[in-house]
């Protein structure tokens, strides 16, 4: 087994949000004798496995989460005697833990250490000192199932205690341990922890073999054994007090677990295994009785793991190696034998999927999904989005892996963010296409591409499995440039009234007319805190006016009080609540319109008159807006052409890859009517447009609202295309 030097702190490299907890002070001179006494005491109290019958009986074997399995994982078919030997050679073993334990989310900055304390960091370790079988530690949360909140370290005398120190779980292999036991292992320079699933090729460790099962012990199989087709009998792992195990040191248990596979076919199973029935592979979910697996273990075709239902999308550990050519220190490379096979068939037989997750999306469920996928896929193909560096470094790692696809977990803003980075890094013809798992409130692009309307935990695995078969489509991008201009030079577009057609209504409006709230109240906190353009390009839509003002207040409130936005339903209710703040603008809709504050030009034609009655101006790239509506309409009909002349000609069919953009006006009535199938006022289909704002204005871009605090011209033009995945088999 390869171990890490004890004097080198582990840092990480891919994100910027370090989360760590200090441990209680640990005496670095703790003797092995003291630890041995603890071990002897704990061995007299036999540790039970806490059966999971209630959890597992109802689960399909392919849908088991790692945390629902017994949390003492066996290592893969490697290192079978290493842990057993460790107890006998504690002094000669270097520590697997450094002075600072950093098994962290991908971060760029080096973590700080506290004098006299050990620091445990969470997530995937991308540092120079990362081990191929390093664990991905996370603290247990109150939402975790009570039956699995027990420390599985064999020397632990109070496995269910949460007061002595924090309970940690490895998201990849489900091992659970108190954080202070990591201190004990560090102090004694011992390596008694079972290994985690290998996630990359470690050149310093020749003992690891790949495409092997990685077993987790279960007291009862969730499905009949694949060999004998019989179900398990529920029993505890370590039997009764008169079991032969009671005479063994508790720290022998991991050694016995990891050395079980050394048993040759035909050899009698040790008695300690008679009460522990099952093995489930954490890669492929295959389940066997121990007695059945013993007779199969010598058959090479049975030992090989096919990675189960995710075989086509998993990044195999042997595809990822260390590399000095990458700024991250890692680079995906195919083994020579697989390259030869791919060359012969002119195709790569797999479709690896790189996953990006916005932890703040979907009522704050993003981080929960992140931990869940760390246990189902290779942890190094799943990334928690923090900033541009996370995306850039992930793309750098997998740039050379063929047939790669991307799945973004988030809302429209998150998808637009990732697509923007892809467009900047790749030529459009070579960019990995993007699929979506919707976690946002609107999810308009996800709806249009057939990936779903809202977050549904039951669709998680099904969505991932559809990514390889989805069809590639081209999606236009549009560039936004702000340009200062002199408002005084703008010729008034107000219609001239004469004595012959004098409208008494105009005179009344002049007396009682006042600007809408988003024009009048320029010092609102939501406006002052969001007064910068969130991006220079968009892919879904851009809008100005009343709807953007409501969205901006919603966004501001969610930033201040994220706990209120705990689910998509709550988000919609909160959106309705924020819209009530503009009830005055809705009530006075006949007294104001955007034509007084916006000058619109499409392909060189002045179309300001077209928005005289409108309260929202929408520039559409896709047939989706405001949580699934289509204000442009699904069918062509007689409408206004690009120069605002009434004609019997028809607009072209809306297409998000035709290098044209649609311009739609909405009144307050339309803002409600589009949700029941009506469309807004079609104004133009054009290649470029200019929106001149004569006063401060609220706007949004792909669901990201912002405030423009002074008069400015917004120029919109075509900015290339990106590749997305269209899920035609919904």
N, C-alpha and C positions, 0 to 999 in steps of 0.2 A: 504494500500500500504506500502510495506517495503521500508525504506529510508536508506541511508548510513550516518554514522556519519560525521559531518563536519570537524572534526579535524584529520581524518585519511587519509593520501595520498594513492592513489591506485597505486600499482605496478603490473607488469605483469611478466609472467614466462616462456614463451616458445621460444622466439627468441632473437636475439641480436641486431637488428637494430631499435633503437628508433627514431621515427620521431615526432617532436613536434614543435609547433609554440607558441611564447609568445604573450599574449594579451596586449593591452594597459592597463595601470594602472587603477584599479577600486577602488573607495573609499569604504572600507568595511563598512562604516557607512551610506551608502545610505539609505534613509528612505523609508518606504512604501508609504508615502505621495507623494514623487516624482514619484515613479513608478505608483501610482494610477493616477496622473495627465497625465502621458504618456498614460495610458490605456484609460482614458476618451477621450483624444484627438484622439486616434486611433479608438475608437469606433464610432466617428462621421464620420470618413472616412471608409466606409464599405470596408472590404477586399474581393476582388474577387478571385475566385478559378482558374482563368487562364485555361479555358477549353482546353482539349487535343484532340479535335475531329480529328485534322489532323494526330496525332500520332497513335490514337487507332483504327480508322476505319479499318486500313490495317492489324491489328494484330489478330492472333488467340488468343483466351483467354488463352490457355496454354503456349503461347510464350511471354506473357507480362512481361517486365522487371519492377521491382519495381519502378525504377526511372521514368518510363513512366506513373505511376499512380499518382493521386493527392497525394501530399506529406504531408497531414494531416491524418495519419493513425488513425483509431479507435483502441482502445485496444481490446483484445480478449473479450470473453463474461464474463470477470471478471472486478472488480474495476469500476463498472458503475457509482457510485456516487462520487468516491474519489476526482476526479479533481474539480468537482463542489464545494465540501466542502472546498477545499484548500484555495480558495479566502477568505472564511469567517474565517479561522483559521490560518492565515499566521504565527502569532507569536508562535503558538504551534507546528508548523511543523518543524522537523529537515530538513536540506538541503540534497537534493539528490546529491549535488556536494560538493566535498571536496576542500580544499585550492588548491589542484592540481587535475585537472580532467584528469584521465588517462583511457580513453577507447581505449586501444591500441592494436596494433598487438601483438601477443604473444612474449614477450621478457623475458629475464632472469635477466637483470640488472634493478635496481631501477632507475627511471628517476630522473633527477635533476630539481629543481625548481629555478626560479629567484625571488629574493626579490621584492615584490610589484607587481608581475605579476602572472596571472593565466596561467597555461600550459594545453593545450588540446592535448592529444595524440590520435593516430588513430588506428582503428582496433578493434579486439575482446579483451575484458578484461578477463584475466585468473587469476587475483589476488585473494587474500583471501577475498577481499571486493567487488568482482564482484556481481552484481545483476542479477537475472535471466532474467530481462527485460531491461538490460542495452543496450544502443545504440552503434552502431559501426560507429563512426564518421570518415569521410574522407573529405578533402577539395574538392570542385567542381573543375573540370579541364576545360580548354578551349574547350575540345572535348564534354562536356556535352551539351545536347539539350537546346537551348536558352529558350524555353517555360517553363522550369522547374527551371530556375535559379532565384527563388524568395523565400525569407524567408517566412515561414508560421507561424512564431510566431505571435500571434494575436495582440500584442502590438507594433509590428514593424511599424514604420512610413514611412520607405523607403525600402520596401521588396526586390527591385531589385538592390539595391546599393551593389557594390562590393568594395567600397572605405572605408566605415565606419569600416568594419572588414571582416574577411574571411567568406565566405559562406560554411557551412558544410552540408554534407548529410549523413544520416545513411544508410549504405549499406544494412542493413537488412530490414528496413521498409520504406525507402525513405523519411523520415522526413528531411526537409531542414530548417536550422536556421543559423542566424548570430552568430559567435562565441561570440560576446560581450553580447548577450542575456543570455548565460550561466553564464556570470559574474553577470548579473542582478539577475538571479534566485538564485545564490549563496549568493549574498549580502542580499537579502530579506528572506533567509531561506525558500524559497517557492518551491513547487513541481508542476509546472503547465505543464510540458512536458508530452505529451501522452507516454504511455509505448511502448517499442519495443516488437517484437515477443519474447515469452519466449524461452530460448535455453537450460535450464537445470532445475532441481528441486532445488528450494531454500527452505531449511527446515524451514527457518524463516518466510516464507510467505505461510500461509495456504489458502489464498484466491484464488490462481491460480488454474484453472482447465485446463486439457490438452486434446489434440485432439479436440480443439475448433477452429472454424474459427477465423481468425484475419483480421478484415476488414480494407480496405483502401477506402476512399471516392473518387468517380469519378463523374464528371459532366455528363459523357455519358458512358454507358456500351459498351465495345468493341464487345460484342456478345449479342444476344437476351437473356433476362432474363430467367434463368433456370426454373422459376415457370410459368410465363405467356407467355414465348416465344416471347415477343414483344421487339422491340428495344427502346432505350432511346430517349428522346428529349433533345437536347443540350441546357443547360441553365447554368447560373453561380450559384455558391454555395450559396452566401448570398443575392442574389436578388437585388432589386433596393433600392434607398435611402429612400423610404417610407416604406421599410420592417420593420416589428415589431422588427427585430434584431437590428435596429439602436438605440433602447433604452436600449440595454443590454451592459454590460461591455464586451470589446473584449476578456478578459481572461475567460469569461464564455463559449466561443466557444469550447475549448477542453473538458470542462465539459459536454456541451450539446452533443458533439460528442460521448464521451465515455459512456454517460448515456442513449443513444438512445435505446440500447438493453433492457433496463428495461421496455420499453413499453410492456404491456401485449396484447395478441391478442384481436383485436376488438377495442382497444383504438385508438382514432383519432391521426393521426400523427401530431406532432407540426407543425405549419405553417412554421417555419423556414426550414423545410425539403422539402417543396413542390418544391423548386427550385433546389434541389440537388437530382439527380435521382438515383444514383447507389452506390452499394457496391461491391467490388471485394476482395476476400480472398487472402492474400499474401502467404498462404500455398498451396492452391489447385486451385487458379484462378477461383473459382466459382463466378458468378456474379448474383446479384439480384437487382431489384428495391427496394427501401426502403419500399414501401407500401406492396410489395409481401413478403419481409422478415419478416415484422411485424406479418403477419398471420402465418408464418411458425416457428417463433422463439420458440414457446412452444412445438414443436414436437421434441422429443429427437433425433430421427434418423436424422433429418435435421440439428440440431445444431452440431452434430458430424462432424468433418472435416476428410476426408479420405486422405488428403495430395496430391490429384491430381495425375498427371502422375508420380511424383517422390515418390509415396507412398512406393514403395518397397525398395528404397535406402536411404531415409531420416532417420537420427538419431532422433528419437522422443525425445522431451525435457525430458520426464519422464524417459528415459533410462540413463540419465546422472546426477550424483549427486556429491556432495562434498565428499571427502574421505581422511582420514588421512593416509590411506595405500599407497597412491600414492604420489610421490614426487611433482607432479603438483598440488595436492589438489583436483583433480577431478578423477572420475572413472566411467566407464559405467557399469550399473547394470540393469538387467531386473526386472520389477515389478513381484511380486509373482504370480499374476493371469496369466501373459504371460508365466512365467516359467512352470506353471501347464499345460497350453494349449500345450506348446511345448513338454512337457514330454508325454502327452497323444498321440500326433500325431507323436512323435519321430522325429520331424523336426521343425526348426524355420522358420516361414512363410515369413520372410523378409531377404533382403540381403543388409545391410547397407554398404555404400561405403565411405571410407575415402579418401579425395582428397589432394594431394600434388601438389603445383604449383611453378615452377621456374619463378620468375618474369622477369628474364633476357632473357628467351627463346622466340622464335617466333617473332623476331623483336620488342622486348620489350612489347608484348601484355599480358604477364603473369599476371601483376598486374591488368590490366583491367578485365581479366577473373576472377581473385580472387574476386574482388568487385562484379562482376555479380553473381557469385555462392553464395556469402554471402546472397544474396537476394532470391535465389531459394531453397537452402538447409538450414539445420541448420548451422548457422555460425560457430559452434564449431566442425564441421566435415570437415572444409576446412582450410588448412594450407599453408601459404606462406613460402616456403623453405628459410632458412637462413643458417643453419649449422646442424651438426649432432644432436644437442640437440632438434631441432624442430622435427626431425623424431623420436628420442628416446622417447620424452615425449608424442607425439601423440600416438605412439604404446603402451606406458604404460597406457594411458587413456582408450584405446579401446581393451586392451588385453583380457578382459573377455567377450566381446560382441561376441556372436556366429555368424557364417556365414559371417564374415566381409570380404570385398574385398577392394582393393586399386586401385585408378586411379591416375597415375602420369602424370601431364601436363608438358612436357618438351622434350628435345632431348635425344639422346642415352646416353650422359654423365649423365643426371639427372636420367634416369631410372636405369642406372648401380649403381649410388650412393644410391638410395633408396633400390634396391635389395641387395646391399652390407650390409646395416644396418639391413635389415630383416634377412639375413643369419646369421649375428652375434648374433641376439637376439633370433631367433626362430630355433627349429629343422626344417629340411626341410619338414617333414610330417605335421607340424602344422602351417606353415607360411601362412599368408593371401596371396592369389594369386594376382598378379598385372596385371592391364590393363593399356593402354597408350592412352593419347590424344596427338598427335604429335605436338610439337612446335619448334623442332630443324630444322637444315638445312638438315641433312641426313635422320634421322628417320628410320634407317635400321631395328631395331628390331620391330618397329611399323609396318613397311611394311610386315615383315615376319609373324607377328602374326595377320595380317588382320585389324589393327586399323587405317590405312590410311597412305598416303604418306607425307602429309604436313598439316599445319594448315588451317582449314576451319571453320569459325565462324558459318556457317549454320549447321554444324554437331555436335555442342556442346551438345545439349540436347539428340540427337539421340545416340551419343556415350555413354553417361552416362546410358541411358536406356538399352543398350545392355550388360552392364557389368554383371548383374545377370545371363544372359543366356549363357555367354561365357564358353567355355570348359577349364578345367584346364590342363596344360601341364608342363612337367618337362624340365628345362633348365640347362645345364651344366655351372659350373663356373670354371675358371682357375686361378691358383695362379702364381704370378710373383715374383721371388726372384732374387735379384742382388748379384753377387759374383765377387769379385776382383780376377784377375788372371794375371800372368806374360806373357805379349804378346811375349816376346822373346822366350818362351818355345813352342810357337805355330809353328808347322812345316808348312812351306809355302805350300800352296795348288796350287801355280801357275804351270801350266803344263810345263814339261821340253821339251825344243826344241832341236832337233839334226840337224846335218848338212844335213841329208837326207830329213828332212821335214821342213827345215828352211823357215819361213814365212816372206817375206819382209814386210808384214803388221805389224808384231809384232815390227819390228825395227822402223817403222814410228811412231807407237803408243808410243814407248819408248821415242822418241824425243819430241813428242808434247803432250803427255798424262799429264794431271794434275787432281787432285782430284775434285769432284763436289763441288758446292758452299757450301752445308751443311757440308762438311768435311773440306773445306779450310777456310771458314770464321767463326772462332770460337767465335768472339767477338760481333756478332750481338745482338742487344737489345732483340730481341725475344728469343734468346737462353739463354742469361744471366738471364732473368726474369722467365724462365720456365725450370729450370734445376733440378727439383725433380720429382720423380715418383708420378703421381697423385693418384694412388691407387695400392693396392697389388693384386687385382683380376680384371678380366674382364669377360664379358659374350658374347660380340659380336665378336670382333676381336682385333688384335694387329698388327701393321705394322712398318716397318723400311725403311728408305730411302727417295726417292724423294717425294712421296705423303705426307709423314709425315712432310717434310720440308715446303711444301706449306700450309698444314693445320696449322702448327705452326705460320707462318707469318699471316695467316688469323685470328687466335685466338688472336694474339698480337694486330693486328690492331683493332679488335672488342673491345678489352679491353680499348684501348686508345680513340677510337672514336665510342662509341655505337650508336650515332645518325645516322651514315651511314648505320647501319644494321637494318633498320626499317621494313623490310618485308622479307619473304623467297626468293622472287625474287631478291631483293637487295643483299641479302646474297650470292646468286649464282653468281651474277655479280661481287661482291667483291672478291669472291673466284677465279674467272677467272682472275681478275686483279692481284691478288697476284701470281698466277701461271706464269704470264708473267715475273716476276722477275727472274725466273729460265729458261728463254728461252735459255741461253747459255748451260745449262746442257741438255736440250732437243736436241739442235743442235749438241752437241758433244756426243750423246748417244753411238755411236760406239767406243768412245775413253775411256769409263769407264764402270765399272759394279760393283755390290755389292760383287762379289766373291773376290775382292781385299781387302775388308774391313770387311767381315763377314765370320765366320766359322760356318756352320750349322750341327747339329747332331740331328737326329730324332730316337727315340727308340734305341739309341746306334749306329746307322749307320751314317757314315760321308756322307752327301749329299751336300757338298759345291760345287761340280762340277755342280750341278743342277741349281745353280744361277749365273753361269758365264756370262750369257747374260742379267741378270735381273737388274732393277734399283729400284724396290720396292719388298720387301718381306712381304707377308701377311699371318698371322696365323688366320684362320677362324673358328669360332664356329657356326655361323649361315649362311644360304645361302643369305646373304645380306651384301653389302659393298659399300661405296662411293655413297650414295643417290640412292640405289635400284639396283645396279649391282650385279651380282653373278659370280665372277671370277673363281669359281670352276666349274661352269657349271651345268645345270639341269639334264643331262643324263650321265650315266657312259660310258666310252669308254676306249680303250686300252691306257695305259699311264705308267708312271713310278711308280714302287712299292717302298716300304719303304726303300729298300737298293739300289735304283737307278739302277735297272736292267730292261731292256726292256722285257716286258712279255705280253702275250695275256690275262692274268688275268685282272679282272676288280676291280676297287675300290668299296667299299661298298657305298650304297646310303647315301648321306649326311643327318645327323640327329643331331639336336642340343641337344638331350638328350641321345646320345649313348656312352658318356664318351670318344669319340675320337675327335681329332681336325684335320682340314685340313690345309696343307701348300701349298701355291701357290706363284709362281714367276711372276712378271709383268715387261715387257720391257716398254719403253716409248710409243711404238705403242699399246701395250696391254692396257695401262692406258687410251687410247682413245677408243679402240675397245670394251672394256667391256661395254661401255655405249650404244652400239648398238647390244648387244646380244652375242658377242664373249666371250670366256673364256681365262684365263691365262694359265700358264704352271703348270700342276698338279705335285707336288713334292712328297707329302706323306700324309697318314692318320696315326696318331700315338697317343699314350697315354701321351707321354712327349717329350719335345725337349729342346735343349740347343742352344742358339744363342750367339756366342762369337764375340764381337765387338772389332776390332783391333784399332779403332780410335774413336774420338767423333762422335756421331750419333744422328739424329733426329728420333723420334718414336711417335706413338700415340696409345692410348688404349681407345676403346669405344668412339672415337671421341674427346678425350682429349689429345692434343699433348704435347710433352715435349722434352727435350734435355738431352742427356747423355753426360756430358762434358769430360769423360775420358774412356779409354778402360775398358770394364766390360763384364762379362758373364751374360746373362739373362736366367734363368732356368724357364721353364713353365711346370706345372703339374696340374692334375685334383684336384679341390678343393670343391667337393660336388655339390649339385644341389639346385635350387630354383624353386618356383612355379610361373608360369605366366598364363595369360588367353589368349586363342586362339579364336579370333572372327571368327568362321567358317561361320556365317551368315553375310557376308560383305554387 
